[in-house]
Amino acid sequence: MPHSPEDKKRALTRLRRIRGQAEGLERAVEAGTECAALLQQIAALRGATNGLMAEVLESHFRETFGNAREAMAGQAATDPDTQIDDIMRILRTYLK
């Protein structure tokens, strides 16, 4: 779970947007909307969910690596923030 107030606010904003997209998709299905339009809405919903997942993962990694950094003070050859940035770049590509 996001721990900082900014991360929590961002996650809640995304969740509210996802809820709105899901409700819009439900209305579209009830209205008998064409499959192509439904698929587009589903893809947008999936993208929003994956974006939320990436943000929560990043928050988790930063907390985990941050705690490890404090425990290993001066032992790591590579900056944990750089490692996290590299991991998140890969994950964000995968989650698109």
MMTF fields as JSON, N, C-alpha, C and O atoms, coordinates in Angstrom:
{
  "mmtfVersion": "1.0.0",
  "mmtfProducer": "UNKNOWN",
  "numBonds": 383,
  "numAtoms": 384,
  "numGroups": 96,
  "numChains": 1,
  "numModels": 1,
  "chainsPerModel": [1],
  "groupsPerChain": [96],
  "chainIdList": ["A"],
  "bondAtomList": [4, 2, 8, 6, 12, 10, 16, 14, 20, 18, 24, 22, 28, 26, 32, 30, 36, 34, 40, 38, 44, 42, 48, 46, 52, 50, 56, 54, 60, 58, 64, 62, 68, 66, 72, 70, 76, 74, 80, 78, 84, 82, 88, 86, 92, 90, 96, 94, 100, 98, 104, 102, 108, 106, 112, 110, 116, 114, 120, 118, 124, 122, 128, 126, 132, 130, 136, 134, 140, 138, 144, 142, 148, 146, 152, 150, 156, 154, 160, 158, 164, 162, 168, 166, 172, 170, 176, 174, 180, 178, 184, 182, 188, 186, 192, 190, 196, 194, 200, 198, 204, 202, 208, 206, 212, 210, 216, 214, 220, 218, 224, 222, 228, 226, 232, 230, 236, 234, 240, 238, 244, 242, 248, 246, 252, 250, 256, 254, 260, 258, 264, 262, 268, 266, 272, 270, 276, 274, 280, 278, 284, 282, 288, 286, 292, 290, 296, 294, 300, 298, 304, 302, 308, 306, 312, 310, 316, 314, 320, 318, 324, 322, 328, 326, 332, 330, 336, 334, 340, 338, 344, 342, 348, 346, 352, 350, 356, 354, 360, 358, 364, 362, 368, 366, 372, 370, 376, 374, 380, 378],
  "bondOrderList": [1, 1, 1, 1, 1, 1, 1, 1, 1, 1, 1, 1, 1, 1, 1, 1, 1, 1, 1, 1, 1, 1, 1, 1, 1, 1, 1, 1, 1, 1, 1, 1, 1, 1, 1, 1, 1, 1, 1, 1, 1, 1, 1, 1, 1, 1, 1, 1, 1, 1, 1, 1, 1, 1, 1, 1, 1, 1, 1, 1, 1, 1, 1, 1, 1, 1, 1, 1, 1, 1, 1, 1, 1, 1, 1, 1, 1, 1, 1, 1, 1, 1, 1, 1, 1, 1, 1, 1, 1, 1, 1, 1, 1, 1, 1],
  "groupList": [{"groupName": "MET", "atomNameList": ["N", "CA", "C", "O"], "elementList": ["N", "C", "C", "O"], "formalChargeList": [0, 0, 0, 0], "bondAtomList": [1, 0, 2, 1, 3, 2], "bondOrderList": [1, 1, 2], "singleLetterCode": "M", "chemCompType": "L-PEPTIDE LINKING"}, {"groupName": "PRO", "atomNameList": ["N", "CA", "C", "O"], "elementList": ["N", "C", "C", "O"], "formalChargeList": [0, 0, 0, 0], "bondAtomList": [1, 0, 2, 1, 3, 2], "bondOrderList": [1, 1, 2], "singleLetterCode": "P", "chemCompType": "L-PEPTIDE LINKING"}, {"groupName": "HIS", "atomNameList": ["N", "CA", "C", "O"], "elementList": ["N", "C", "C", "O"], "formalChargeList": [0, 0, 0, 0], "bondAtomList": [1, 0, 2, 1, 3, 2], "bondOrderList": [1, 1, 2], "singleLetterCode": "H", "chemCompType": "L-PEPTIDE LINKING"}, {"groupName": "SER", "atomNameList": ["N", "CA", "C", "O"], "elementList": ["N", "C", "C", "O"], "formalChargeList": [0, 0, 0, 0], "bondAtomList": [1, 0, 2, 1, 3, 2], "bondOrderList": [1, 1, 2], "singleLetterCode": "S", "chemCompType": "L-PEPTIDE LINKING"}, {"groupName": "GLU", "atomNameList": ["N", "CA", "C", "O"], "elementList": ["N", "C", "C", "O"], "formalChargeList": [0, 0, 0, 0], "bondAtomList": [1, 0, 2, 1, 3, 2], "bondOrderList": [1, 1, 2], "singleLetterCode": "E", "chemCompType": "L-PEPTIDE LINKING"}, {"groupName": "ASP", "atomNameList": ["N", "CA", "C", "O"], "elementList": ["N", "C", "C", "O"], "formalChargeList": [0, 0, 0, 0], "bondAtomList": [1, 0, 2, 1, 3, 2], "bondOrderList": [1, 1, 2], "singleLetterCode": "D", "chemCompType": "L-PEPTIDE LINKING"}, {"groupName": "LYS", "atomNameList": ["N", "CA", "C", "O"], "elementList": ["N", "C", "C", "O"], "formalChargeList": [0, 0, 0, 0], "bondAtomList": [1, 0, 2, 1, 3, 2], "bondOrderList": [1, 1, 2], "singleLetterCode": "K", "chemCompType": "L-PEPTIDE LINKING"}, {"groupName": "ARG", "atomNameList": ["N", "CA", "C", "O"], "elementList": ["N", "C", "C", "O"], "formalChargeList": [0, 0, 0, 0], "bondAtomList": [1, 0, 2, 1, 3, 2], "bondOrderList": [1, 1, 2], "singleLetterCode": "R", "chemCompType": "L-PEPTIDE LINKING"}, {"groupName": "ALA", "atomNameList": ["N", "CA", "C", "O"], "elementList": ["N", "C", "C", "O"], "formalChargeList": [0, 0, 0, 0], "bondAtomList": [1, 0, 2, 1, 3, 2], "bondOrderList": [1, 1, 2], "singleLetterCode": "A", "chemCompType": "L-PEPTIDE LINKING"}, {"groupName": "LEU", "atomNameList": ["N", "CA", "C", "O"], "elementList": ["N", "C", "C", "O"], "formalChargeList": [0, 0, 0, 0], "bondAtomList": [1, 0, 2, 1, 3, 2], "bondOrderList": [1, 1, 2], "singleLetterCode": "L", "chemCompType": "L-PEPTIDE LINKING"}, {"groupName": "THR", "atomNameList": ["N", "CA", "C", "O"], "elementList": ["N", "C", "C", "O"], "formalChargeList": [0, 0, 0, 0], "bondAtomList": [1, 0, 2, 1, 3, 2], "bondOrderList": [1, 1, 2], "singleLetterCode": "T", "chemCompType": "L-PEPTIDE LINKING"}, {"groupName": "ILE", "atomNameList": ["N", "CA", "C", "O"], "elementList": ["N", "C", "C", "O"], "formalChargeList": [0, 0, 0, 0], "bondAtomList": [1, 0, 2, 1, 3, 2], "bondOrderList": [1, 1, 2], "singleLetterCode": "I", "chemCompType": "L-PEPTIDE LINKING"}, {"groupName": "GLY", "atomNameList": ["N", "CA", "C", "O"], "elementList": ["N", "C", "C", "O"], "formalChargeList": [0, 0, 0, 0], "bondAtomList": [1, 0, 2, 1, 3, 2], "bondOrderList": [1, 1, 2], "singleLetterCode": "G", "chemCompType": "PEPTIDE LINKING"}, {"groupName": "GLN", "atomNameList": ["N", "CA", "C", "O"], "elementList": ["N", "C", "C", "O"], "formalChargeList": [0, 0, 0, 0], "bondAtomList": [1, 0, 2, 1, 3, 2], "bondOrderList": [1, 1, 2], "singleLetterCode": "Q", "chemCompType": "L-PEPTIDE LINKING"}, {"groupName": "VAL", "atomNameList": ["N", "CA", "C", "O"], "elementList": ["N", "C", "C", "O"], "formalChargeList": [0, 0, 0, 0], "bondAtomList": [1, 0, 2, 1, 3, 2], "bondOrderList": [1, 1, 2], "singleLetterCode": "V", "chemCompType": "L-PEPTIDE LINKING"}, {"groupName": "CYS", "atomNameList": ["N", "CA", "C", "O"], "elementList": ["N", "C", "C", "O"], "formalChargeList": [0, 0, 0, 0], "bondAtomList": [1, 0, 2, 1, 3, 2], "bondOrderList": [1, 1, 2], "singleLetterCode": "C", "chemCompType": "L-PEPTIDE LINKING"}, {"groupName": "ASN", "atomNameList": ["N", "CA", "C", "O"], "elementList": ["N", "C", "C", "O"], "formalChargeList": [0, 0, 0, 0], "bondAtomList": [1, 0, 2, 1, 3, 2], "bondOrderList": [1, 1, 2], "singleLetterCode": "N", "chemCompType": "L-PEPTIDE LINKING"}, {"groupName": "PHE", "atomNameList": ["N", "CA", "C", "O"], "elementList": ["N", "C", "C", "O"], "formalChargeList": [0, 0, 0, 0], "bondAtomList": [1, 0, 2, 1, 3, 2], "bondOrderList": [1, 1, 2], "singleLetterCode": "F", "chemCompType": "L-PEPTIDE LINKING"}, {"groupName": "TYR", "atomNameList": ["N", "CA", "C", "O"], "elementList": ["N", "C", "C", "O"], "formalChargeList": [0, 0, 0, 0], "bondAtomList": [1, 0, 2, 1, 3, 2], "bondOrderList": [1, 1, 2], "singleLetterCode": "Y", "chemCompType": "L-PEPTIDE LINKING"}],
  "groupTypeList": [0, 1, 2, 3, 1, 4, 5, 6, 6, 7, 8, 9, 10, 7, 9, 7, 7, 11, 7, 12, 13, 8, 4, 12, 9, 4, 7, 8, 14, 4, 8, 12, 10, 4, 15, 8, 8, 9, 9, 13, 13, 11, 8, 8, 9, 7, 12, 8, 10, 16, 12, 9, 0, 8, 4, 14, 9, 4, 3, 2, 17, 7, 4, 10, 17, 12, 16, 8, 7, 4, 8, 0, 8, 12, 13, 8, 8, 10, 5, 1, 5, 10, 13, 11, 5, 5, 11, 0, 7, 11, 9, 7, 10, 18, 9, 6],
  "groupIdList": [1, 2, 3, 4, 5, 6, 7, 8, 9, 10, 11, 12, 13, 14, 15, 16, 17, 18, 19, 20, 21, 22, 23, 24, 25, 26, 27, 28, 29, 30, 31, 32, 33, 34, 35, 36, 37, 38, 39, 40, 41, 42, 43, 44, 45, 46, 47, 48, 49, 50, 51, 52, 53, 54, 55, 56, 57, 58, 59, 60, 61, 62, 63, 64, 65, 66, 67, 68, 69, 70, 71, 72, 73, 74, 75, 76, 77, 78, 79, 80, 81, 82, 83, 84, 85, 86, 87, 88, 89, 90, 91, 92, 93, 94, 95, 96],
  "secStructList": [7, 7, 7, 1, 2, 2, 2, 2, 2, 2, 2, 2, 2, 2, 2, 2, 2, 2, 2, 2, 2, 2, 2, 2, 2, 2, 2, 2, 2, 2, 6, 6, 7, 7, 2, 2, 2, 2, 2, 2, 2, 2, 2, 2, 2, 2, 2, 2, 2, 2, 2, 2, 2, 2, 2, 2, 2, 2, 2, 2, 2, 2, 2, 2, 2, 2, 2, 2, 2, 2, 2, 6, 6, 6, 7, 7, 1, 1, 7, 2, 2, 2, 2, 2, 2, 2, 2, 2, 2, 2, 2, 2, 2, 2, 2, 7],
  "xCoordList": [0.844, 0.0, 0.885, 1.916, 0.49, 1.254, 1.25, 0.214, 2.408, 2.513, 2.563, 2.051, 3.162, 3.223, 1.858, 1.115, 1.53, 0.237, 0.079, -1.022, 1.172, 1.092, 0.81, -0.01, 1.506, 1.292, -0.132, -0.775, -0.612, -1.975, -3.005, -3.964, -2.807, -3.739, -3.754, -4.815, -2.555, -2.455, -3.157, -3.856, -2.962, -3.596, -5.121, -5.835, -5.612, -7.066, -7.656, -8.754, -6.945, -7.408, -7.506, -8.487, -6.482, -6.508, -7.661, -8.352, -7.866, -8.961, -10.323, -11.195, -10.499, -11.774, -11.968, -13.079, -10.88, -10.944, -11.279, -12.082, -10.659, -10.927, -12.387, -13.042, -12.893, -14.293, -15.219, -16.189, -14.909, -15.709, -15.657, -16.671, -14.474, -14.348, -15.147, -15.8, -15.096, -15.833, -17.341, -18.079, -17.784, -19.211, -19.629, -20.712, -18.776, -19.072, -19.134, -19.983, -18.245, -18.243, -19.521, -20.11, -19.94, -21.17, -22.375, -23.226, -22.429, -23.534, -23.501, -24.542, -22.289, -22.153, -22.631, -23.295, -22.303, -22.753, -24.276, -24.929, -24.841, -26.299, -26.988, -28.092, -26.351, -26.936, -26.745, -27.281, -25.984, -25.772, -24.774, -24.906, -23.791, -22.765, -22.006, -21.82, -21.569, -20.801, -19.549, -18.97, -19.152, -17.997, -16.712, -15.917, -16.503, -15.27, -15.152, -14.07, -16.229, -16.215, -16.007, -15.306, -16.623, -16.432, -14.973, -14.397, -14.396, -13.0, -12.081, -11.113, -12.389, -11.589, -11.703, -10.703, -12.902, -13.099, -12.411, -11.842, -12.464, -11.805, -10.298, -9.649, -9.739, -8.298, -7.908, -6.867, -8.729, -8.455, -8.514, -7.695, -9.477, -9.611, -8.4, -7.873, -7.972, -6.79, -5.552, -4.744, -5.403, -4.274, -4.274, -3.225, -5.432, -5.541, -5.192, -4.515, -5.647, -5.343, -3.847, -3.247, -3.258, -1.829, -1.013, 0.029, -1.479, -0.809, -0.838, 0.155, -1.982, -2.096, -1.158, -0.486, -1.114, -0.237, 1.22, 1.97, 1.613, 2.993, 3.304, 4.393, 2.374, 2.608, 2.746, 3.618, 1.884, 1.947, 3.241, 3.883, 3.615, 4.878, 6.064, 6.967, 6.061, 7.164, 7.251, 8.342, 6.113, 6.089, 6.641, 7.418, 6.239, 6.71, 8.222, 8.932, 8.708, 10.142, 10.939, 11.96, 10.467, 11.208, 11.26, 12.284, 10.173, 10.162, 11.098, 11.887, 11.007, 11.824, 13.306, 14.127, 13.647, 15.048, 15.557, 16.73, 14.693, 15.092, 15.488, 16.481, 14.696, 15.029, 16.329, 17.144, 16.525, 17.755, 18.953, 20.03, 18.759, 19.84, 20.295, 21.493, 19.344, 19.7, 20.452, 21.389, 20.04, 20.682, 22.09, 22.957, 22.328, 23.61, 24.485, 25.465, 24.183, 24.867, 26.294, 27.192, 26.484, 27.807, 28.308, 29.394, 27.572, 28.045, 27.69, 28.415, 26.603, 26.127, 26.937, 27.192, 27.34, 28.094, 27.165, 27.573, 25.909, 24.942, 23.871, 23.372, 23.529, 22.511, 21.155, 20.699, 20.494, 19.184, 18.146, 17.301, 18.191, 17.227, 17.404, 16.422, 18.639, 18.916, 18.393, 17.824, 18.583, 18.074, 16.553, 15.978, 15.914, 14.448, 13.982, 13.036, 14.629, 14.262, 14.376, 13.506, 15.44, 15.626, 14.521, 13.952, 14.224, 13.165, 11.823, 11.065, 11.521, 10.23, 10.113, 9.025, 11.193, 11.15, 10.768, 9.949, 11.355, 11.038, 9.587, 8.861, 9.164, 7.786, 6.744, 5.72, 6.998, 6.029, 5.895, 4.799, 6.994, 6.933, 6.082, 5.254, 6.288, 5.539, 4.051, 3.204, 3.731, 2.352, 1.523, 0.308, 2.131, 1.381, 0.44, -0.267],
  "yCoordList": [-1.18, 0.0, 1.237, 1.266, 2.242, 3.494, 4.073, 4.1, 4.534, 4.994, 6.509, 7.05, 7.195, 8.647, 9.235, 8.641, 10.388, 11.009, 11.286, 11.16, 11.662, 11.939, 10.665, 10.664, 9.562, 8.287, 7.785, 7.283, 7.923, 7.479, 8.289, 7.73, 9.608, 10.472, 10.105, 10.042, 9.862, 9.483, 8.144, 7.989, 7.183, 5.871, 5.996, 5.396, 6.768, 6.946, 7.656, 7.317, 8.628, 9.314, 8.335, 8.335, 7.502, 6.494, 5.518, 5.162, 5.087, 4.144, 4.747, 4.06, 6.005, 6.662, 6.755, 6.592, 7.017, 7.063, 5.675, 5.547, 4.647, 3.271, 2.911, 2.279, 3.311, 3.039, 3.698, 3.09, 4.934, 5.633, 4.925, 4.81, 4.449, 3.716, 2.417, 2.056, 1.712, 0.449, 0.702, -0.064, 1.763, 2.092, 2.463, 2.086, 3.197, 3.537, 2.301, 2.204, 1.361, 0.1, -0.69, -1.269, -0.712, -1.405, -0.792, -1.509, 0.522, 1.194, 0.874, 0.678, 0.825, 0.531, -0.881, -1.102, -1.83, -3.216, -3.276, -3.911, -2.619, -2.606, -1.976, -2.382, -0.988, -0.282, -1.046, -0.649, -2.136, -2.912, -2.276, -2.407, -1.597, -0.929, -1.941, -3.088, -1.507, -2.368, -2.92, -2.289, -4.106, -4.782, -3.958, -3.915, -3.318, -2.55, -1.448, -1.23, -0.764, 0.306, -0.275, 0.31, -1.429, -2.076, -2.49, -2.304, -3.044, -3.465, -2.278, -2.39, -1.16, 0.047, 0.483, 0.848, 0.445, 0.814, -0.181, 0.213, -1.463, -2.485, -2.268, -2.391, -1.948, -1.695, -0.484, -0.499, 0.555, 1.742, 1.401, 1.879, 0.581, 0.153, -0.676, -0.505, -1.568, -2.385, -1.493, -1.704, -0.506, 0.414, 1.181, 1.365, 1.623, 2.362, 1.465, 1.9, 0.232, -0.723, -1.036, -1.107, -1.221, -1.492, -0.296, -0.472, 0.908, 2.104, 2.163, 2.519, 1.811, 1.767, 0.696, 0.922, -0.458, -1.521, -1.067, -1.345, -0.38, 0.112, 1.104, 1.065, 1.984, 2.961, 2.292, 2.657, 1.31, 0.616, -0.206, -0.246, -0.855, -1.601, -0.68, -1.014, 0.464, 1.401, 1.859, 1.932, 2.163, 2.573, 1.454, 1.708, 0.23, -0.931, -1.104, -1.313, -1.019, -1.17, -0.085, -0.365, 1.144, 2.241, 2.066, 2.345, 1.611, 1.365, 0.203, 0.298, -0.881, -2.061, -1.77, -2.059, -1.193, -0.888, 0.221, 0.233, 1.134, 2.203, 1.648, 2.073, 0.685, 0.054, -0.74, -0.737, -1.418, -2.179, -1.238, -1.554, -0.077, 0.908, 1.357, 1.473, 1.606, 2.033, 0.94, 1.224, -0.323, -1.44, -1.696, -2.16, -1.393, -1.705, -0.459, -0.506, 0.612, 1.906, 1.788, 1.319, 2.229, 2.289, 1.005, 1.008, -0.099, -1.372, -1.582, -2.282, -1.0, -1.25, -0.433, 0.753, -1.087, -0.403, 0.371, 1.375, -0.086, 0.555, 1.234, 0.653, 2.44, 3.204, 2.505, 2.214, 2.226, 1.563, 2.323, 1.7, 3.677, 4.444, 4.159, 4.073, 4.013, 3.679, 2.29, 2.07, 1.352, -0.005, 0.003, -0.664, 0.749, 0.837, 1.452, 0.955, 2.52, 3.162, 2.173, 2.133, 1.374, 0.37, -0.683, -1.031, -1.184, -2.191, -1.621, -2.285, -0.39, 0.216, 0.486, 0.352, 0.86, 1.077, -0.228, -0.222, -1.327, -2.633, -3.0, -3.411, -2.854, -3.221, -2.368, -2.882, -1.071, -0.198, -0.591, -0.537, -0.981, -1.451, -2.706, -2.84, -3.622, -4.88, -4.646, -5.316, -3.714, -3.505, -2.703, -2.603, -2.129, -1.342, -2.197, -1.692],
  "zCoordList": [0.0, 0.0, 0.0, 0.671, -0.74, -0.718, 0.689, 1.352, 1.141, 2.522, 2.665, 3.645, 1.716, 1.851, 1.485, 0.703, 2.045, 1.72, 0.223, -0.314, -0.455, -1.89, -2.679, -3.597, -2.311, -2.999, -2.774, -3.696, -1.553, -1.223, -2.007, -2.54, -2.076, -2.808, -4.291, -4.911, -4.859, -6.268, -6.534, -7.536, -5.625, -5.784, -5.708, -6.511, -4.754, -4.624, -5.837, -6.279, -6.373, -7.582, -8.741, -9.484, -8.89, -9.959, -9.762, -10.717, -8.52, -8.235, -8.572, -9.103, -8.267, -8.593, -10.103, -10.606, -10.818, -12.278, -12.836, -13.76, -12.269, -12.701, -12.423, -13.252, -11.257, -10.929, -11.966, -12.416, -12.334, -13.343, -14.683, -15.37, -15.058, -16.318, -16.273, -17.252, -15.136, -15.002, -15.064, -15.683, -14.428, -14.472, -15.892, -16.339, -16.598, -17.994, -18.868, -19.754, -18.626, -19.372, -19.09, -20.002, -17.847, -17.485, -18.21, -18.736, -18.228, -18.931, -20.432, -21.06, -20.99, -22.418, -22.729, -23.742, -21.872, -22.073, -21.972, -22.801, -20.961, -20.798, -21.998, -22.361, -22.619, -23.759, -25.072, -26.107, -25.028, -26.243, -27.202, -28.419, -26.662, -27.468, -28.314, -27.909, -29.495, -30.411, -29.73, -28.847, -30.163, -29.579, -29.706, -28.767, -30.828, -31.026, -29.98, -29.435, -29.698, -28.698, -27.295, -26.471, -27.036, -25.735, -25.546, -24.474, -26.583, -26.504, -26.23, -25.477, -26.838, -26.599, -25.136, -24.517, -24.593, -23.188, -22.253, -21.236, -22.597, -21.783, -21.79, -20.752, -22.95, -23.046, -22.199, -21.543, -22.207, -21.401, -19.908, -19.124, -19.53, -18.135, -17.71, -16.611, -18.586, -18.303, -18.151, -17.247, -19.027, -18.928, -17.617, -17.0, -17.197, -15.936, -14.751, -13.82, -14.784, -13.719, -13.681, -12.608, -14.85, -14.905, -14.415, -13.784, -14.7, -14.202, -12.682, -12.049, -12.1, -10.643, -10.082, -9.075, -10.727, -10.276, -10.29, -9.353, -11.332, -11.442, -10.328, -9.755, -10.016, -8.952, -7.591, -6.802, -7.312, -6.024, -5.938, -4.889, -7.038, -7.056, -6.808, -6.04, -7.45, -7.271, -5.819, -5.253, -5.221, -3.818, -2.933, -2.012, -3.216, -2.455, -2.614, -1.63, -3.848, -4.095, -3.377, -2.749, -3.477, -2.855, -1.336, -0.711, -0.752, 0.688, 1.037, 1.978, 0.282, 0.553, 0.349, 1.219, -0.815, -1.084, -0.165, 0.206, 0.193, 1.104, 2.462, 3.052, 2.959, 4.229, 4.112, 5.035, 2.98, 2.761, 2.687, 3.192, 2.052, 1.924, 3.313, 3.572, 4.192, 5.541, 6.284, 7.03, 6.081, 6.76, 6.228, 6.97, 4.935, 4.302, 4.15, 3.406, 4.798, 4.662, 4.142, 4.841, 2.886, 2.28, 1.66, 1.081, 1.749, 1.214, -0.246, -0.952, -0.719, -2.088, -3.089, -2.878, -4.186, -5.235, -6.159, -6.742, -6.302, -7.181, -6.334, -5.37, -6.69, -5.983, -6.085, -7.191, -4.935, -4.977, -5.794, -6.436, -5.785, -6.582, -8.071, -8.809, -8.508, -9.905, -10.229, -11.298, -9.309, -9.507, -9.608, -10.469, -8.737, -8.761, -10.072, -10.684, -10.512, -11.782, -12.936, -13.806, -12.95, -14.01, -13.978, -15.013, -12.784, -12.637, -13.069, -13.777, -12.648, -12.978, -14.471, -15.03, -15.123, -16.58, -17.287, -18.205, -16.862, -17.443, -17.157, -18.062, -15.914, -15.548, -16.254, -16.703, -16.356, -17.025, -18.498, -19.054, -19.126, -20.506, -20.596, -21.496, -19.663, -19.663, -19.397, -19.989, -18.523, -18.111, -19.107, -18.935, -20.139, -21.125, -21.916, -22.788]
}
